[in-house]
């Protein structure tokens, strides 16, 4: 089950990364480098793997839902910081 879940995470990551790759072919407004794709892949796979890990550890939704929400909030904050620098660092 773990291998199947990890393959799904990899597949979803690849599909999500195809969006900016295809968009770069049609517009100059999206200009990602290979480093941007690597960082995005690490973030997406990391967030997906953490969610998968905690879903297997905790059986009750009482614990699952808050942990998944925290992981997703952290993912969005890191993504936004890397994209536009919301924390002025």
C-alpha positions in Angstrom: 0.0 0.0 0.0 2.8 2.4 0.8 4.5 1.9 -2.6 1.2 2.5 -4.4 0.6 5.7 -2.4 4.1 7.0 -3.1 3.7 6.3 -6.8 0.4 8.3 -6.8 2.3 11.2 -5.0 5.0 11.1 -7.7 2.4 11.0 -10.5 0.4 14.0 -9.1 3.7 15.9 -8.6 4.6 15.3 -12.3 1.2 16.4 -13.5 1.3 19.5 -11.4 4.8 20.4 -12.7 3.6 19.9 -16.3 1.3 22.9 -15.9 4.1 25.5 -15.7 6.2 23.6 -18.2 3.5 23.7 -20.8 2.5 27.3 -19.9 6.1 28.4 -20.5 5.8 27.3 -24.1 2.9 29.8 -24.7 3.7 32.8 -22.6 6.7 34.8 -21.4 5.1 35.6 -18.0 6.1 32.2 -16.6 9.8 31.8 -16.5 10.9 28.9 -14.4 14.4 27.5 -14.3 15.4 23.9 -13.7 16.1 24.9 -10.1 12.5 26.1 -9.7 11.2 22.8 -10.9 13.5 20.8 -8.5 12.4 22.9 -5.5 8.8 22.6 -6.4 9.1 18.8 -6.8 10.9 18.5 -3.5 8.1 20.6 -1.8 5.3 18.7 -3.4 6.8 15.2 -2.8 7.7 16.2 0.7 4.3 17.5 1.6 2.6 14.5 0.0 5.0 12.0 1.8 4.4 13.7 5.1 0.6 13.5 4.7 0.9 9.9 3.7 3.2 9.1 6.7 0.8 10.7 9.2 -2.2 9.0 7.5 -0.7 5.6 8.2 0.4 6.4 11.7 -2.9 7.9 13.0 -6.1 6.0 12.5 -8.6 8.5 14.0 -9.7 11.5 12.0 -9.5 13.4 15.2 -5.7 13.5 14.8 -5.4 13.2 11.0 -7.3 16.3 10.0 -5.4 18.8 12.1 -2.0 17.4 11.2 -2.8 17.4 7.4 -4.1 20.9 7.7 -0.9 22.0 9.4 1.2 20.3 6.7 -0.8 22.0 4.0 -0.5 25.4 5.7 3.2 25.0 6.0 3.5 24.0 2.4 1.5 27.0 1.2 3.6 29.4 3.4 6.9 28.0 2.1 5.7 28.1 -1.5 4.5 31.7 -1.1 7.7 32.8 0.6 9.8 31.3 -2.2 7.5 32.8 -4.9 7.0 36.3 -3.7 8.7 36.7 -0.3 5.7 37.3 2.0 7.9 37.6 5.1 10.3 40.2 3.7 13.4 38.1 4.1 
